[in-house]
Amino acid sequence: MQTKQVNKKVLERFHYSTEEIIEKPFNWGQMLRLMAYMKPYSKRLLPLALLMVIATTAVRLAVPALIGVYTLDNALKNKDTGLLITLVAVLTGLYVCSYIANIFRIKWMNELGQNIIYDLRKALFTHVQTLSHRFFDQRSAGSILVRIMNDINSLQELFTNGVINLLMDIILLAGILVMLFTLSPELTLAIMIILPLMFLISTSLRKNIRRSWQVVRIRQSKLNSHLNESIQGIRVTQAFTQEPENMAFFNEVNKENYESWKQASKKNAMFRPLVEMTNAAGTVILIWYGASLIQNGAISIGVFVSFAFYLGMFWEPISRLGQVYNQLLIGMASSERIFEFLDEKPLVSEKMNAVQLNSMHGEIVFEDVEFAYEKNRKALNHISLKMPAGSTVALVGHTGSGKSTIANLVSRFYDPTQGSVKIDGLDVREVSLSSLRKHISIVLQDTFIFSGTIMENIRFGRPDASDEEVLFAAKAVGADEFIGKLPNGYETEVQERGNILSVGERQLLSFARALLADPKILILDEATASIDTETEMKIQEALKTLLHGRTSIIIAHRLSTIRDADKIFVLKAGSVLEEGSHEELMDQKGEYYSLVKAQFNMLDAG
Ligand SMILES: Nc1ncnc2c1ncn2[C@@H]1O[C@H](COP(=O)(O)OP(=O)(O)OP(=O)(O)O)[C@@H](O)[C@H]1O
């Protein structure tokens, strides 16, 4: 395998945090919490599946006794043809029953496992949807995806096969031991000498194999992260001609993945022969000691044959129990991560008797608001401001001065650490979240387009809107023109993030989306930044339609767009430095004046 030598600096560029903890010690509390997901199925599916497990196990336990003791020692020895025919009929009947029971066992167990996974995934997704922005600030989308998909998938194996195999194997093992002791206690005790060896192989080698597969999973996860980032960032990579470095790093990670897999499968391949060797040791003891017991007349040939059959069955559940144990430990780590998400409380939560805001005027008041995303780093500092209902208010200021944070607090994506945000005189913490957000629309610079048609995307905020209403909104904001040129017009399918559309076109779509939702409060956060001046002039009229009759908060760096605002708040380092109309602020010759001048000079120079 040839790979280009990777520059050390390139390797250092890639940092991927993978879920390194793949297994956790067994934990009863967590196990019981997991098992609680079986409860809805404890009336029908679970007992039915268990019944089938017991039925198949019982048949497996009965067969060796029927063949050895009954056929050889009774029917053949006594030349009892009647008994022989009965035994053949019973055996055939048992096999048929076991075959049918097995079909249903697999069917019901899979159904049970799938149902539990379905419930768990639904619970997790429903919960994640309620979590606050802060939760998403702290995690990558990839790591959330991994929990909802991979971690839950790894529990699927535990629920479909693991738990039931565990039960089946325990019942089978206990049954075999009872049969072995009943047939010949001396021979059983002699064979049990090799049990410690078997146990040692099962635990130590399995642990070793498990660790190797963990390394494979970590490497795979690294490979996934790199692939994901490579595809997402392909445009930047190509623009900076970083393809060779990217390829070299990929080769490195791919090779690591291949090597780890080779190691793990080598160890895996050793396991079966070792188990078979101990199995063979058991057979040697059986023949040597069993033969002498037959010679002494302590046991019959039939007992010996039945014993041999049971012994052959004995190792299978033991080695499978080791496998289930592995699954359990992996399940512990996965479930811990899943429960960590499920236990995460939304930081912004609704009060018990939250007020339903059926209608809204849209007056927004900030009373001495302080806010910090992170401790000791205030984003807003003693902010007091008033935005009258129906007015157009602009927030201006340098990057990082707190403009978007003010918008975030209005929508209650975060709560202030001090002071209060009031809408129509009501603290937003008193209002139900859905009724508050129903009256607010936000248009961001990087608007999100969902996979689906253009029509569906505009309808996003008001799913019950008619086609005519969608068309009206699109026309009003001037989006109709470009939509008309698309291959299928409003029915054109766009992929996630709307890559076939230009940034400006996406922006127009989100204006239409906002207009259709008909909110009382409209927040435009750098919403016109991606639209060229000509288009912007065209949509100024449309914007008037959009802003009419609502409280609008416009955040813009391009100051020409906010000239007509009723009030402009100038922010600096989280505080309001100046407020007033464009003319008033220009007269003041303060921060706003210098910002406008700076832009004017820049344009002049351009
Ligand atoms: N999710 C976040 N977690 C931590 N800190 C944040 C987060 N979002 C913003 N900040 C910080 O809060 C401060 C205010 O950010 P904010 O986004 O409100 O600025 P802004 O004025 O809107 O800037 P811009 O003009 O660049 O959009 C900044 O110092 C920023 O680094």
The ligand as an SDF file (V2000), in Angstrom:
LIG
                    3D

 31 33  0  0  0  0  0  0  0  0999 V2000
  -23.2640   30.7820   20.6850 N   0  0  0  0  0  0  0  0  0  0  0  0
  -22.3340   31.5220   21.2560 C   0  0  0  0  0  0  0  0  0  0  0  0
  -21.5660   31.0080   22.2380 N   0  0  0  0  0  0  0  0  0  0  0  0
  -20.6290   31.7580   22.8250 C   0  0  0  0  0  0  0  0  0  0  0  0
  -20.3920   33.0550   22.5320 N   0  0  0  0  0  0  0  0  0  0  0  0
  -21.1340   33.6190   21.5600 C   0  0  0  0  0  0  0  0  0  0  0  0
  -22.1320   32.8750   20.8630 C   0  0  0  0  0  0  0  0  0  0  0  0
  -22.7140   33.7020   19.9660 N   0  0  0  0  0  0  0  0  0  0  0  0
  -22.0970   34.8870   20.0820 C   0  0  0  0  0  0  0  0  0  0  0  0
  -21.1490   34.8460   21.0350 N   0  0  0  0  0  0  0  0  0  0  0  0
  -20.3200   35.9740   21.4870 C   0  0  0  0  0  0  0  0  0  0  0  0
  -21.1650   36.9950   21.9570 O   0  0  0  0  0  0  0  0  0  0  0  0
  -20.7340   38.2710   21.5260 C   0  0  0  0  0  0  0  0  0  0  0  0
  -21.8480   38.9930   20.7720 C   0  0  0  0  0  0  0  0  0  0  0  0
  -22.1430   38.2640   19.6000 O   0  0  0  0  0  0  0  0  0  0  0  0
  -23.2690   38.6720   18.5580 P   0  0  0  0  0  0  0  0  0  0  0  0
  -23.4490   37.5240   17.6420 O   0  0  0  0  0  0  0  0  0  0  0  0
  -24.4640   39.1580   19.2810 O   0  0  0  0  0  0  0  0  0  0  0  0
  -22.5670   39.8750   17.7940 O   0  0  0  0  0  0  0  0  0  0  0  0
  -23.0730   40.6820   16.5300 P   0  0  0  0  0  0  0  0  0  0  0  0
  -23.0350   42.1220   16.9140 O   0  0  0  0  0  0  0  0  0  0  0  0
  -24.3640   40.1570   16.0410 O   0  0  0  0  0  0  0  0  0  0  0  0
  -21.9010   40.3650   15.5130 O   0  0  0  0  0  0  0  0  0  0  0  0
  -21.9450   40.2430   13.9040 P   0  0  0  0  0  0  0  0  0  0  0  0
  -22.0900   41.6330   13.3750 O   0  0  0  0  0  0  0  0  0  0  0  0
  -20.6030   39.6600   13.5990 O   0  0  0  0  0  0  0  0  0  0  0  0
  -23.0590   39.3430   13.5400 O   0  0  0  0  0  0  0  0  0  0  0  0
  -19.4940   38.0220   20.6840 C   0  0  0  0  0  0  0  0  0  0  0  0
  -18.3740   38.2830   21.5140 O   0  0  0  0  0  0  0  0  0  0  0  0
  -19.5330   36.5580   20.3270 C   0  0  0  0  0  0  0  0  0  0  0  0
  -18.2400   36.0080   20.2720 O   0  0  0  0  0  0  0  0  0  0  0  0
  1  2  1  0
  2  3  1  0
  2  7  2  0
  3  4  2  0
  4  5  1  0
  5  6  2  0
  6  7  1  0
  6 10  1  0
  7  8  1  0
  8  9  2  0
  9 10  1  0
 10 11  1  0
 11 12  1  0
 11 30  1  0
 12 13  1  0
 13 14  1  0
 13 28  1  0
 14 15  1  0
 15 16  1  0
 16 17  2  0
 16 18  1  0
 16 19  1  0
 19 20  1  0
 20 21  2  0
 20 22  1  0
 20 23  1  0
 23 24  1  0
 24 25  2  0
 24 26  1  0
 24 27  1  0
 28 29  1  0
 28 30  1  0
 30 31  1  0
M  END
$$$$
